[in-house]
Amino acid sequence: MAVSAEGLCTWGFNNYGQLGHGDHSSLIQPKVVEALRGKEILMVSAGCGHAMVLTREGLYTWGNGGRGQLGHGNIDDLAVPKVVFALQGKQIVDISAGGFHSMALTNEGLFTWGCGTPLCLGHGDCKDQFEPKVVTSLLG
């Protein structure tokens, strides 16, 4: 992924729709993600088959959702960016896409979701989380 004057550009392997163009066609050259055209891109992060982009409108995720790492309450794959509604209204200051999990640091704490094994979400268990959940042990 790269941010250009036109917007977010993606290219490469696309087996889960992780390029965000609405299909599963791999690309050998950068192409603008139309769903994000015109949005101010603040941060980007790519995981193993999924992507995250923070804009002024919110956090968008897409691609492989098989362990809940997209944060939309299910395990569906998405070929176009979709807002993570569970984080709407929160001030997000950093994001990170892991192999099969995702994180967002907000003014209310660290939220993690996706694959819970091996203990990578910080919730004290190995359960997958399909929506962002605050890591309570880090709260003051």
N, C-alpha and C positions, 0 to 999 in steps of 0.2 A: 504494500500500500504506500501511496505517496500523495501528498497534498500539493496541488498545482493551483495556478490562478483560476482555472475552470472548476475546481472542486476536488473531491477525493477520486483518485485513480487507482484501479486494481488490475492485476493480471496474474497469470500463473494457473496452477492446477485448480479445478473447480468442482470436485466430486460432491460436495455438500451444498453448493450454491454460495460458498464463502466469498466469492467475488462481488456479490450483491447486484448482479445485472438481471435477475429474474429467471435465470436458466442454470444449466450445469455445464455449459461450454467453457472449456479452458481457453485462455488467451495468451498469445505470445508477445503482445504489446499492451501498454497501459490504455485503459478506457475509463472515462468518467462514469461514476455511479450516479445515474440520473435521479434516483430517489433522494439523493443528498445535494443535488445541484442547487446553488444559491444559498445554502446553509453555511454559516461560519463554523468551520472545523476547528475545535479547540485542542483535541487530543485524539490519537488513534492507537490501537493496540490489536495485534493479531495473535491468535492462539493456534492450536493444532486443528485447523478446519473451521474456525469461527473468528469473527471480527467484532470489534467494538469501536464506536466513534462517539465522542462527546461533542455536542453542538450547543449553541445557546438554547435550543428548544428541548434538549434533553439527551439522554444516553440511548444510542441505537445499537442493536446487536443483530447478527445474522450468521448463517452458515450452519454448522453441525450443532444440533441441539440435543443429541442423544443422551447426555447425562444431565440435562437441565441448564447447561452453561450459558444459554441465551437469556435466561431469567424471565421467561414469559409464562411460567406456570405449567409447562409441559415439556415433552422431549421431542418436539417437532423440529425438523430442519427448516430453515427459512432461506430463500434465495434473494430476498430483498430486505434492506434494513427496516427494523421496526423498533419503536420507542419502548424502553423498559418502563412500563407504567408504575411499577412498584417504587421507583426512585424519583418519580415526578415530584417537583417542589423541593427536593433536597439539593443543597449546594454541593455539587461534586467537584472535588479538587484534584483527584487523580484516578486513573483506571488502569487495570492490567488484565489481559487475557492470558490464562495459563493453558496448559495442554488440554484439559477438559473441565476447567473451572474458570470463574471470572471474579474480579474484585472491583469495588468502587469505594474510594475513601471520600467521605462526606463530612459536613459540619456536624453530623449526628453520630459519627463513628465509621468503622470499617464494615462494609457489607460484602459478603461472599456468597457464591452460589455455584452449582454444578456438581461435579464428581466429589463425593465425600471421602473416597478412599485414595490413598492411605492417610487419613486424618488431615487432609490438606485445606479444609475450610475453616478450622479453628473453632468449631462448635462443640468439641468434646465428644464427638461420635463419628461414625463412618457413613452417615446417611447422606444420600444425594439431596441437594436442595434445588428446587425448580424455580424459586424466586429469590431475590436478594434477601439475606437475613443478616442482621447485625451481629458482630462478634462481641458478645456481652462481656467476655473476660477482659476486653481492652477498654471498657468504659470506666471512667473515674469513679 
